[in-house]
Amino acid sequence: MKQERRILGLDIGQKRIGVALSDPLGITAQGLTVIEYDSVSAALDRLADLCHEYGVTRIVAGLPLHLDGGRGEAAEGVERLAGAIEERTGLPLEFVDERLTTKAAERTLLSANMKRKARREVRDKLAAVLILETFLRSSPRCPDDCEHQ
């Protein structure tokens, strides 16, 4: 029997965190929510609650690298918050290169003729879905510690 492995995908911003969740087998990604926050502590609590509620076993966060692959202030901020998320949830956290993910999400929403306000409300969640899908496509279907049939 395959082991369930729910994975949480995050698009971490300065004011919002887009959240996506994989299915129990770790094959597909669905948008879950957007956490708007002023307090990092409150955001960490909400993420820990979501991990517990959905039985999450690992977290993937987008890392906003420069086009040349270098790290800037945004990447450093994401890395700091990701460290706090990992510590608060006790779950392993991996990074996925998210270059152009938010722009891809915006293009998708524009092509759907969504109004600006509606796009803003779902852009971060869609970016989290794209980040999680990138991870799922590059990840083996069965982690090292699962039982093979």
HUUR-V411923 format. One record per pair of residues at least 24 apart in sequence whose C-alpha atoms are under 8 Angstrom apart, sorted by sequence separation. I is the first residue (numbers start at 1). J is the second residue. D is the distance in Angstrom with one decimal. If there is no record, write none. Layout:
# HUUR-V411923
I|J|D  I|J|D
This chain:
# HUUR-V411923
102|127|5.3  105|130|7.8  101|127|5.7  101|130|6.7  101|131|7.2  59|91|6.9  61|93|7.2  63|95|5.9  65|97|6.8  67|99|6.9  58|91|5.5  59|92|6.2  60|93|5.5  61|94|6.3  62|95|5.6  63|96|5.8  64|97|6.6  65|98|7.1  66|99|7.1  98|131|6.4  57|91|6.5  58|92|5.2  59|93|4.6  60|94|4.9  61|95|5.0  62|96|4.9  63|97|5.1  64|98|5.4  65|99|6.0  97|131|8.0  57|92|7.7  58|93|6.1  59|94|6.4  60|95|5.6  61|96|6.1  62|97|5.8  63|98|5.4  64|99|5.7  96|131|6.6  60|96|6.8  62|98|4.9  63|99|7.6  48|85|7.9  47|85|7.7  51|89|7.4  96|134|7.4  96|135|6.6  44|84|7.6  48|88|6.8  44|85|6.0  48|89|5.2  47|89|7.7  8|51|7.5  45|88|7.8  44|88|6.7  6|54|7.3  8|56|6.5  6|55|6.4  7|56|5.5  10|59|7.6  12|61|7.1  6|56|4.6  7|57|6.1  8|58|6.5  9|59|6.0  10|60|6.2  11|61|6.1  12|62|7.0  5|56|6.8  6|57|5.7  7|58|5.1  8|59|4.7  9|60|4.8  10|61|4.6  11|62|5.5  5|57|5.7  6|58|7.1  7|59|5.6  8|60|6.1  9|61|5.8  10|62|6.4  5|58|7.7  7|60|7.2  9|62|7.9  13|78|7.5  12|78|6.3  62|128|7.7  61|128|8.0  62|131|5.9  61|131|7.1  60|131|7.7  61|132|7.9  60|132|6.7  60|135|7.4  34|121|8.0  34|122|7.8  34|124|6.7  34|125|5.9  33|125|6.2  32|125|6.9  31|125|5.4  31|126|6.3  31|128|7.1  31|129|5.7  30|129|6.0  29|129|5.7  29|132|6.3  29|133|6.0  18|123|8.0  19|124|7.6  20|125|6.5  28|133|6.9  18|124|4.4  19|125|5.5  20|126|7.9  17|124|6.8  18|125|4.2  16|124|7.5  17|125|7.8  18|126|7.4  20|128|5.3  21|129|7.7  28|136|7.4  18|127|6.9  19|128|5.4  20|129|5.2  27|136|6.4  18|128|5.3  19|129|7.5  22|132|7.6  26|136|6.9  21|132|7.7  20|132|6.9  11|124|6.3  11|125|7.4  27|141|7.4  26|141|7.3  11|127|6.1  11|128|4.7  10|128|5.0  9|128|5.4  9|129|6.7  11|131|7.3  10|131|7.3  9|131|6.4  10|132|7.6  9|132|4.8  8|132|7.4  7|132|7.9  3|142|8.0  2|142|7.7  3|146|5.8  2|146|6.8  3|147|7.1  2|147|6.4  1|147|6.8  2|148|7.0  1|148|7.3  2|149|7.4  1|149|6.1
